[in-house]
Amino acid sequence: MRQGAFALLLLVFTFAIVAPRSWAQEPAESARKILLKTPANYPTLAHSMNIRGVVKLEALVAPNGTVKSVGVKGGHPILAQSAVTAVGHWKFEPAAHETKELVEIKFDPE
């Protein structure tokens, strides 16, 4: 009796741990074409300090192609705000639903 209860408990525990992981995964979204791309301004402080690098962003794009919000996923903090401001003005092609688009902005003082 105890072995049966233990096996049932183990089975329930296994499904409780494994199943949500597969449900939580979202399909990879296809990148939408950018129709209007405003360039990022190179911050004066970053230029004077010779800071370069890539800022990685995630833009939430509405069905009509406007950017609803932008989140920073990585990059130098001095460069990040300029990248967020620029991508916030971008316009993407329309789609049936809102999407998350991964964007990289490269900064180089030269």
Secondary structure, 3 states (H helix, E strand, C coil): CHHHHHHHHHHHHHHHHHHHHHHHCCCCCCCCCEEECCCCCCCHHHHHCCCCEEEEEEEEECCCCEEEEEEEEECCHHHHHHHHHHHHCCEECCCCCCEEEEEEEEECCC
